[in-house]
């Protein structure tokens, strides 16, 4: 369990908090590139780490991320006119470029130089790999963009989504690195099973091996399989909020949980096939809400299944054994249990077991990194060259360490992503 003080440190992400300062040292996935589809399109509201911001794509296709409120009379720039290289406040016409500089102030006399003294808070953005990234930390400490496989494959090979989750970001991360719950929450009792699925169903108390790495954590969960073999689910946790899910086939999955504020987070889901384009039937299933990705209420980022309708739980489905939880969709099954614990769970009251090994280590890593930054130490996971890794799902002979037996499957090699350069 965590002390009250450490739980507070881990979950508070505002500008002046230890964890908030740590998270601002990383590039942040802010929104999907398609949310700003073309130059001078309507601006978009974005909330990150407790800050209300406005994103826009200017006439030159450059993306800006500004404070939501105009510094003049504090009107929202969401209603602004995106035109001629800047976002213009509709209240008095002040216009700002993507760097936050005021470039026009028509409400002042032509001879006035006042606009030269006015700026608005802005954060640098990069539009790469289907995602618009922003950096909210010290300018002189800006790292390279992260090296994540799902951003490296061609557009036809990937599908991304994001939604609002109504709990603290780390509460969700803990679910993402918890391989133990797979045998329960996501269990379909009547499904025809592969050897891996049989192992998940039959051995419900996996043995964990957790190693700290340059990028975060390498998490192995071992289950008994056929005689003489074991099934390893190998999860990658990349600082500060990414997970890579052990795959059952060629299509891979991953997540990111980015704080909106202390009680809500952006839940990103990534599906990609490094070998070939995603098939239409696969995309249809992905968009149906039965997979990692959830169905959204049109025009919002809130899920159709949500806490107000008890995630549309089907008690008959649960009783029949077709779904252990009775909740449709892997993503919504996770959301239901994570949100049900409250927006910020009091971790000083929980009771942890051996299956919680990865969660315990992840908390220590994050807290140590935040405290270390305060002492001038460089946070882990900033070196993108160390992020060339994959999750893995593999059967191995009993006694073979997964770090050795699955080494080839956990390495991302240049030939795996060079195709994206020809997109």
Secondary structure, 3 states (H helix, E strand, C coil): CCCHHHHHHHHCCCCCCHHHHHHCCCEEEEEEHHHHCCCCCCCEEEEECCEEEEEEECCCCCEEEEECECCCCCCEHHHCEEECCEEECCCCCCEECCCCEEEECCCCCCCCCHHHHCECCEEEEEEECCEEEEECCCHHHCCCCCCCHHHCCCHHHEEEEEEEECCCHHHHHHHHCCHHHHHCCCCCCCCCCCHHHHHHHHCCCCEEEEEECCCEEEEEEEEECCCCEEEEEEEEEECCCEEEECCCCCEEEEEEEEEEECCEEEEEEEEEECCCCCCHHHHHHHHCCCCCCCCECCCCCCECCCHHHHHHCCHHHHHHCCCCCCCCCHHHHHHHHHHHCCCCCCHHHCCCCHHHHHHHHHHHHHHHHHHHHHCCCCCCCCCHHHCCECCEEEEEECCCCHHHHCHHHHECCHHHCHHHHHC
